[in-house]
Amino acid sequence: MADETKTIELWPCRYDARCNVMNCKAKATTLARSGGRRMKQYELCSVHADQVAQREKLKGREIVRREVGR
């Protein structure tokens, strides 16, 4: 059975982490989460988060930007 993700959620990253993209040394500002049968989460800098959002939108996936109240 295929694990078909339909939605990518972008959350603010509230802890210290580096971007998960290889060779990127920037601080992570966004958590990218994909659902389906198995949840996946990646810490990304703002540049890479925007690139992922654009790429996944072209694949027909919905991009949801979440904000956390203080």
N, C-alpha and C positions, 0 to 999 in steps of 0.2 A: 504494500500500500504506500503510495507516495505521500510525503509530508509537504503539502502545499500551503505555504505561508501567503496570506492575503493582505496582512497589515504589518507595517513597521512602525513601532512607537519610538519617538525620540524624547528622552527625558533629560533634564539637567543632571550633570554628574556632581554630586555633593561630597565627594571624597577625593583625596589626592591619588591620581593615577596617571599613567602615561598613555598616549594613544596606542591602540593595538596594531596599527598599521606598521609593517616592517620598516625599519630605519627611520621612523618618525619619532622625534624626540620631544614633540610638543606635549603640553599638559592636556589631558582629556577634559572636555567641557560637556560632552554629551554621552548618554548611554543609549545605544541603539538596541532595541529588543525586537525579536521576531518570535511569533507564536507558533502554532501548529502543535503536533504531538510532543515535540521537545523544544522547550524555550531556550533561545540562544541570546546572549547579551555581549555586546562589545563596547569598550570604552574608546571614544573617538575624540580627536580635536575638532574644532569647528569646521575647518577646511574639509577634512575627510567625512565628517557627518553630512555636510552639504553634498559631497560627491556621491555618497551612498544613497541619500534621499533622491537625487536626480536619477541615478541608475535604476533604483528599485521602482520609481514612478514610471519609468519607460517600460518596465516589465509588467505594468498594470497593477502594481500593488499600491494600496492606500498608505499614505504617510500621515501619521498623527503626531503632532507636536504637543507634548504634555508640559504643564507647568506645575511646580510644587509650591503650595502656599507656605508662607513663613509663619 
